[in-house]
Amino acid sequence: ELDRGVDRPRAYQLELRFSPSSIWHLATRIEHSDELANQPHRRYGLMAQWRLHPRMALSIEYLHARYRSGVAVDEDNNPLQSRRQLGVEWRVEF
């Protein structure tokens, strides 16, 4: 058993996906972590995917992260409070 003063990192992620049709897929994500260096305390987001063809897809994802005070810093050593990310993916399968 670890002493009470020792870090006890932990994390979980929950992702739910819904497909209203064969070409549209939607998802939502929630993540939580404690005592992980430079990682957000909470992160959540949404994703939409459009299957243009059985071997092609276009996806867009938005993530919003919140950090605990004094836990994470950016590239210039400024404390992070929150971060927003937007990603686009074009996938072609061979």
C-alpha contacts under 8 A as a table, 3 or more apart, distances in Angstrom:
res1	aa1	res2	aa2	distance
2	L	6	V	6.50
3	D	6	V	5.58
4	R	7	D	8.00
7	D	35	E	6.53
8	R	34	D	7.83
8	R	35	E	6.64
9	P	33	S	7.40
9	P	34	D	5.50
9	P	35	E	4.79
9	P	36	L	5.76
10	R	33	S	5.66
10	R	34	D	5.48
10	R	35	E	7.10
10	R	36	L	7.56
11	A	31	E	7.44
11	A	32	H	5.56
11	A	33	S	4.10
11	A	34	D	6.44
12	Y	31	E	5.80
12	Y	32	H	5.55
12	Y	33	S	6.59
13	Q	29	R	7.24
13	Q	30	I	5.79
13	Q	31	E	4.35
13	Q	32	H	6.57
14	L	29	R	5.76
14	L	30	I	5.33
14	L	31	E	6.44
15	E	27	A	6.87
15	E	28	T	5.70
15	E	29	R	4.37
15	E	30	I	6.50
16	L	27	A	5.46
16	L	28	T	5.45
16	L	29	R	6.56
17	R	25	H	7.05
17	R	26	L	5.68
17	R	27	A	4.18
17	R	28	T	6.64
18	F	25	H	5.87
18	F	26	L	5.17
18	F	27	A	6.09
19	S	22	S	6.81
19	S	23	I	7.95
19	S	24	W	5.84
19	S	25	H	4.40
19	S	26	L	6.14
20	P	24	W	6.17
20	P	25	H	6.72
20	P	26	L	7.95
21	S	24	W	5.36
21	S	25	H	7.38
22	S	25	H	7.80
22	S	51	R	7.82
23	I	49	Q	7.89
23	I	50	W	5.58
23	I	51	R	4.59
23	I	52	L	6.96
24	W	48	A	7.33
24	W	49	Q	5.75
24	W	50	W	4.93
24	W	51	R	6.41
25	H	48	A	5.82
25	H	49	Q	5.05
25	H	50	W	6.67
26	L	46	L	7.54
26	L	47	M	5.65
26	L	48	A	4.60
26	L	49	Q	6.39
27	A	46	L	5.76
27	A	47	M	5.04
27	A	48	A	6.57
28	T	44	Y	7.47
28	T	45	G	5.71
28	T	46	L	4.55
28	T	47	M	6.32
29	R	43	R	7.91
29	R	44	Y	5.28
29	R	45	G	5.25
29	R	46	L	6.45
30	I	42	R	7.42
30	I	43	R	5.84
30	I	44	Y	4.38
30	I	45	G	6.81
31	E	42	R	5.60
31	E	43	R	5.00
31	E	44	Y	6.14
32	H	40	P	7.55
32	H	41	H	5.54
32	H	42	R	4.56
32	H	43	R	6.52
33	S	36	L	6.67
33	S	39	Q	7.45
33	S	40	P	6.85
33	S	41	H	5.01
33	S	42	R	6.60
34	D	41	H	6.14
36	L	39	Q	5.62
37	A	71	V	6.44
37	A	72	A	6.66
38	N	71	V	6.14
38	N	72	A	4.23
38	N	73	V	6.77
39	Q	67	Y	7.28
39	Q	71	V	7.94
39	Q	72	A	6.78
40	P	43	R	6.43
40	P	65	A	5.76
40	P	66	R	5.52
40	P	67	Y	4.62
40	P	68	R	7.34
40	P	72	A	7.79
41	H	65	A	7.49
41	H	66	R	5.87
41	H	67	Y	5.04
41	H	68	R	6.10
42	R	65	A	5.74
42	R	66	R	5.31
42	R	67	Y	6.93
43	R	63	L	6.72
43	R	64	H	5.52
43	R	65	A	4.17
43	R	66	R	6.29
44	Y	63	L	5.61
44	Y	64	H	5.51
44	Y	65	A	6.62
45	G	61	E	7.17
45	G	62	Y	5.28
45	G	63	L	4.20
45	G	64	H	6.08
46	L	61	E	5.73
46	L	62	Y	5.42
46	L	63	L	6.78
47	M	59	S	7.09
47	M	60	I	5.72
47	M	61	E	4.26
47	M	62	Y	6.47
48	A	59	S	5.67
48	A	60	I	5.54
48	A	61	E	6.58
49	Q	57	A	6.69
49	Q	58	L	5.67
49	Q	59	S	4.21
49	Q	60	I	6.56
50	W	57	A	5.57
50	W	58	L	5.27
50	W	59	S	6.34
51	R	54	P	6.64
51	R	55	R	7.89
51	R	56	M	5.95
51	R	57	A	4.34
51	R	58	L	6.54
52	L	55	R	7.95
52	L	56	M	5.57
52	L	57	A	5.59
52	L	58	L	7.35
53	H	56	M	4.92
53	H	57	A	6.95
54	P	57	A	7.97
55	R	91	R	7.94
55	R	92	V	5.74
55	R	93	E	5.00
55	R	94	F	7.34
56	M	90	W	7.56
56	M	91	R	5.58
56	M	92	V	4.63
56	M	93	E	6.44
57	A	90	W	5.98
57	A	91	R	5.18
57	A	92	V	6.76
58	L	88	V	7.45
58	L	89	E	5.79
58	L	90	W	4.71
58	L	91	R	6.37
59	S	88	V	5.66
59	S	89	E	5.06
59	S	90	W	6.55
60	I	86	L	7.34
60	I	87	G	5.64
60	I	88	V	4.50
60	I	89	E	6.42
61	E	86	L	5.75
61	E	87	G	5.13
61	E	88	V	6.49
62	Y	84	R	7.43
62	Y	85	Q	5.74
62	Y	86	L	4.62
62	Y	87	G	6.51
63	L	84	R	5.78
63	L	85	Q	5.12
63	L	86	L	6.53
64	H	82	S	7.26
64	H	83	R	5.88
64	H	84	R	4.57
64	H	85	Q	6.46
65	A	82	S	5.32
65	A	83	R	5.10
65	A	84	R	6.34
66	R	81	Q	5.81
66	R	82	S	4.36
66	R	83	R	6.67
67	Y	71	V	6.99
67	Y	72	A	6.81
67	Y	80	L	6.28
67	Y	81	Q	4.93
67	Y	82	S	5.80
68	R	71	V	5.76
68	R	72	A	7.57
68	R	81	Q	6.72
69	S	72	A	7.58
69	S	79	P	7.34
69	S	80	L	7.49
69	S	81	Q	6.69
70	G	73	V	7.74
70	G	79	P	6.29
70	G	80	L	7.83
71	V	79	P	7.66
71	V	80	L	7.90
72	A	79	P	5.93
72	A	80	L	5.54
73	V	76	D	7.54
73	V	77	N	5.03
73	V	78	N	5.18
73	V	79	P	4.36
73	V	80	L	5.14
74	D	77	N	5.23
74	D	78	N	5.47
74	D	79	P	6.49
74	D	80	L	6.23
75	E	78	N	7.46
80	L	83	R	7.57
